[in-house]
Amino acid sequence: MKVLVIGKGGREHALVWKLARSPRVTRVYCAPGNAGTAEDGVNVPIDVNDFDPLIRFAKQEQVGLTVVGPEDPLSQGITDVFQKAGLRVFGPSKEAAQLEASKAFAKQLMRHADVPSAEFRVFDHPDPARHYIETREYPVVVKADGLAAGKGVVVCATTEDALAAIERIMVREEFGRSAGRRVIIEKRLDGEELSVQALVSGRTIVSLPPTQDHKPVFDNDEGPNTGGMGAYCPAPIGTPELMAQVEETILVPTVHAMKRSRHAFRGVLYAGLMLTNQGPRVLEFNCRFGDPETQPLMMRLKTDLLDLLEACVEDRLDEFPEGRLEWDARPAVCVVMASGGYPGNFQKGKVLTGLAEAAKLPDVKVFHAGTRREKDLVLTDGGRVLAVTALGDSLAEAKRNAYEAAGKIHFQGAHYRKDIAHKALKRGGK
């Protein structure tokens, strides 16, 4: 079978790489792809939102399954358009993708389904939003309602921080006009974050091993939020008892609520959680594989990914109860190397060196995110440039392996966090 992966980031490179290892896959295309997907598959120069050319290509090449990576085409209805054209596609419908495309939709659905989350209010004008902030006696989080590439969330320590966030999101429209048309103001939750992803099809939910992402740009969770600076899997804090609780109180009621509202969910349901003293609380839902959580997940997955995704599309996911998914027992750590200035302004076109040396290390895979090839050179082409991922017999060894590989790679302005997986190791994780 030929497979088409839509997207150009680190998540898509991980999916291309894993799908290419399936004995049933003859070729993996990636649209538009990056310098890394061109090595593990075949790049197709079509934008993720150009649906008609994508459909023509899929039909012309007799693509058996299309896998949608990023949230933007999902929110614009790519799944519906492909299905209408008679093509098989992995990803939720436009209606179901509202879970990520609109934080207000997600919060209201959680309220009706009794899914634990932070207290919130929705505002579509800056003046009442400012008044609400000024009357709170607790710190808040201000979120742009629409898609903002993982950056539209401002965690505020003071009233002044929150008022500045309203200015940025609603007045200056830093995250885009549509994304900042409405804001959600939530009570700030304290605790440790955990990412839980599950494959969903019909009434079947198959949870994947818990991962921990690192959103702030600097060590010790300081600085502005990013799309994610690194991740590790499995996260020891996601105990079997906690995962059972998450499934019972969050995943099952959310999937049932979507079905009742006639927006049945099929694809990857991603729950970003805060583990508070009162139990897990949902920070956000995503409707696709997380980035960079997918990279360590794919490093550990031994079950054929094509079989899994096909079963999901065909409502046969009940053939894969969690016990039947095979995982490498070793943990994996992913370190994101970013462009200078990210998540703010950054320059593209910096030359990368050391990729071949890093690739020679055992149990290491360098997933490309913001890269492009120009003749014999690999150049930076985005904020998050690489996702350097490694396995190890222990979490400490996986971390060492990932950082050893990252240390061999250089480009002007490169920066990355030095404390990925530190929380788990500090807590006694191995």
N, C-alpha and C positions, 0 to 999 in steps of 0.2 A: 504494500500500500504506500502511496505518496501522502505526505502530511504537510500542511501549511501552518506555520506559526506566525501570528500577527503581532508585531511589536519590534522594538529595537533595543531593549534594555538588558540588564543582567538577568532578570527573571526569564526573558525570552531565550537568552543564550543557554541557560540551564535547561529549559524545556527542550530546545533543539538538540542539545547534547544527549539528554536522556532518551528522547524519542529515537534518535539516530542509532542508539544501542539496541533497540528492539529488533529481534530477528525477522519480524513481519514488516518492517519499514524498509522500503527500497530507496526513498529519497525524502529529505526534509527541506522544505523551502522556508524562508523567513522574509517577511515583508514589513518594513524595508531592511531590517537586520542591522548588524554592525560588523566590525572587523573580525570578531570572534565567531559569530554565527556563520560567516563566510567560510571559516575553516571546518566547522562541524556540519555544515549544511550548505544550501545554495541561496544567496540573497536575491530578492526580487525588488526592484526599485519602485515600489508602490506605497504610498502613504497609508497609514492605518485607517484613515477616515475616507479614503477613496473607494467606496463600496463597489461601484460598478466595475472598475478595472480589476479589483480583487476577485469578484465573482467570475468575470471573463477568464482570468488566469486560472482559477480553481477548476473551471469547467474544461478549459483547453488542455490542462495538464492532468485531468482526471484525478484530482485530489480526493482522497477518500475521507479525510477528516481535517477540519480547520480548527485550530486551537487559538483562542483569543487571549492575548496576554494582558494588555492595559485596559484601564477603566473607561477611557474616553470613547472608543468605538462601541463598547458595551452600552454605555449610557445613551448613545445615539442610535441604538437598535440594530447593530450589525448581525446579531443572532437571528432576529426576525427576518431580516432581508435575505440572509443566506438560506434560511429554511424555506422561505417563499420561493427561492430559486432552485429548490430541490437538493441543496447541499447539506451535508452533515457538519454540524459545528458544535464545539464545546464552549459553553458560556451561557449565562442567564439572559432572559429576554430583556427588552428595554424597560418594561414595567417592573420586573424583578430587580433590575440594576439600580432602581431608585434607592435601594438600601444604602448604596454608596454615593450615588449622584446627588442625593438630597439628605443632609443630616437631619433636617426638620422631619422629613418622611420617616426616617429611621427612628428618631426619638419618639414620634407619635405612635408608631407601630409598637415600640417597646413598652410604652405606657399602657396601651390597650392590651398587650399580651402579658403584662406583669413581669417583664424581663428586667432584672435589676440594672439600674443605670443611675447617673447623677441627676439631681433636681435641675430643671432647665426652664428657660423661656425663649421664645422665638420673636425676633424683631425685624421689621422691614423698613425702619427709618432710624437714623442715628439718634435723634433727640430722646425718644422713650428708652432707647437702649442705654444712653448715658444716664438718664434718671434712675433706671433700674440698678445700674452699677453703683451709683452714688448712695443708694439706700441699702446695699448689702453689707452685712457685718462679717463676711467671710471672703476669702480669695476666690476668684472665678477663672474660668477658661472661656475664651471667646473664639468661636469657630465660624468660618465662612460656610454658608450652607452648601455651596456647590463644589465641584471638583477643583482642587488647587495643587495638584501634583504632590500631595502629602505635606504641603507647607502652610495650609490655611488654618492652622490651629495655633493660638497664642496662649500659652500658660502664663497666668499673671500672678505676681506676688503682691501687688498693691493696686489701689484704685486708679492711680495714675497710669500704671501699666495697661489696665483694662480700657481706660479711656483712649489711650494711644492706639490700642488694637482696633477700636471702633473707627478711629481716624484712618488707620492704614487700610482696613478691609472695606468699609462702607463709603468713605469720603474720597480717599486717594485711589481706591480700587486696585491695590497692589497685586491682588490675586485674580484680577479680571472682573469685568463688569457683572457678568452673570453669576460668578461664584460669590461675589460680595453683596448681591442684591438683598439677601437676608442673612442675619447672623443668629447663631444659637449661643446663649450665655448660660453656662453650666456652673454649678458649684464645683470647685476644684477638689478632686479626690486625692488622697495620699495613699501610698503603698508602692508595690512593685508591679511593673507591667509584664504582661504575658500575651503572646500571640497564639491563638488556637485556630487552626484551619480544618475544615471538614469538607469532604466530597458529599454532595447532596443530590439525590435523584429520587423523585417520587416521595415515598415515605421513609426512604433509607438514608441514614446519616453515618458516614464513616469518618471518624475523627483521625487526623494525622498527628504525629508526635508534636508536643508543644515546643515552641521556639520562643526565644526572647530577642526582640529587636532593640536597637539603640538609636533613638530619634534625635536627641540633641547633638549638635555638631562637634562639641568638645568633650574631652575626658570628664568623668564625674558628672555626666549629664548636665553640662553647662552649655550656654549659648543657645541660639535659635534652633527650632525644630527643622529637620531635614526629611527627605524621603526615606531615610534609614542609613546609618553609618556602619552597620554590621549586625550579625545575628549568630546565634549558636543553637544547636539542636542535638539531643533533647535538652530542654531546660529542666533541671532537677526540681525546681519549684512547682512544676506542673505534675504533681504526684498523681497516681491512679485515682485516689480518692477525690482530688480536686477536679480532674478531668471528668469523672462521673458526675460531679456536681454541676460542672459547666454544661455538660450535655443535657442534664435534666432540667436545669433552670434557665438556660440561655438558648442552646441550639434547637432543642425540640420545640419549645414554645414559639420561637421565631419562625422556624420552618412551617409549623402549623398555621401561624397567623398569616404568613404569606399565602399559603394555600387557600385559607378562608377568604382572603381579600382578592382571590382570583389572580394572584401574581405568583403562581407556583414557582419555587426556586429550583433551578437545576444548574449545577456547576460547583464552584468553590465558594463556600461561605467562610469568610475570615472574620473572626471576632477579636478585636484589640481590647484587652481586659486590663483593669486595674485591680490588683489583689488587695483589698482593704481589710480592716479589722472586722468588718461586717460581712465579708465574703467577696467573691468576684463581682465586679461591676463592669458593664460594657462601656468602653470609651468611644468605639466606632465599629461599624461594620464595613467590610470591603466585599466586593462581589467577584473577586478573582484571586489568583495566587499572589501572596505578598512578595514584596521585593525590599530587602534582600533575604527574607525567610526561605524563599523557594530554593536558593542556592545550596544551603546546607541540607535541606530536605532531599533534594535530588541526589546529592552526594551519597546519602544513606539509603535511598530507596532501591530495593533489589527486585521488587515486583515489576513486571513489564508495564511502563507508564501507558503505552497505547492500549493495552487490555483494560486498564483502569478507566481511562477517559472514554473509551468506547462503551463500556458497561454503563457509565454515567449517562451518556447521550441516549442509550437504548433502554434506559430504565431497568438495567440488569445489575445494579450496584449491590443488590442483596446477595449476589454471588460472591461478594468480597467482604464478608464480615471481617472486623478488624484483625482477628487472629490470623487471617489468611494473607494479609499484607506482610511481605518480607522486608526487613530492615537490616542494614549493617549494624551490628551491635556497637560499633565504635561511634563516638560523638563527632560532630563536625562544627567547625568555627569558620565564619565568613567575615573578612575585614574589607570594608569599602574604602578604596582610594579615590579621593575627590580632587577636583580642580581648585586651584587657589581662588579664594573668594566665595566659594560655594558655602551656604545656600543663597548668598547674595550674587552680585555680578561676578562673572568669571570670563576668562578668555578661552577660546578654542584653538585648536591647531598646534598644540604642543607635542613634540615628538616623544614617544614612549620607547624606552630601552630596557633591556633585561627580561623581556617576556620569555624568551627561549630558555634562559637560565632558570627562571622560576618554574617553568613547565617541566623541567627535568627532575624536579624534586619528587620523591615518592608520595603518594596519597594527597597530591595537590592538584587543583584545577583552577586556572585563572579564568573566571567568567568575565567577558567584556560587557560594559554597559554603555558609556558614552565614548565610543571609539569609531574611527573610520580608517580605511586603508587608502593610501595615496602612493601608487607605484610600490616601492619596497618598504615604505614607512607606515607605521601605525601612529595615528594622531588622535589627540583628545577631541571629543565632539559633544561633550555634555558636562554636567556638574558632577555626577557620580560616574567615574571613569571605568573602574574595575571592581570586581567583587572576588577577592582572593580567598579561596575556600580550601580547607584541608581537613582530612580525617586524622584521628589519633587514637591510640589505645586508651587514652584518658582524655578528659576535657583539657587538662593542662598541656598534654602533648599536642592535641589538635590546635590549641592556641599557639604553641611554639612553632608548629609547622606552618601555620598561616602567616605568622609574622616573619618567619624566616623567608618565605616566598615574597611577601610584600617588600621586604628589605632589599631584594634583588632588582626591583622594578623602580625606574626613575622617570619622571617628567617634571618640567618646570612648574613650581607652585604646588606640587603634590602634597596632600595632607591626609592623615587618617587618625582615627582614635587609637590609642595604645591600650585601652582597657576593655576590649570586647571579651565577654565571658568572665570578667573580673568578679562580678557579683556572685555568680555561682561558685567560683573557686574560693572566694572569701567566706562563703557560707559552709564550705567543707565539701563542695561538689568535686567529683574526681574525673 
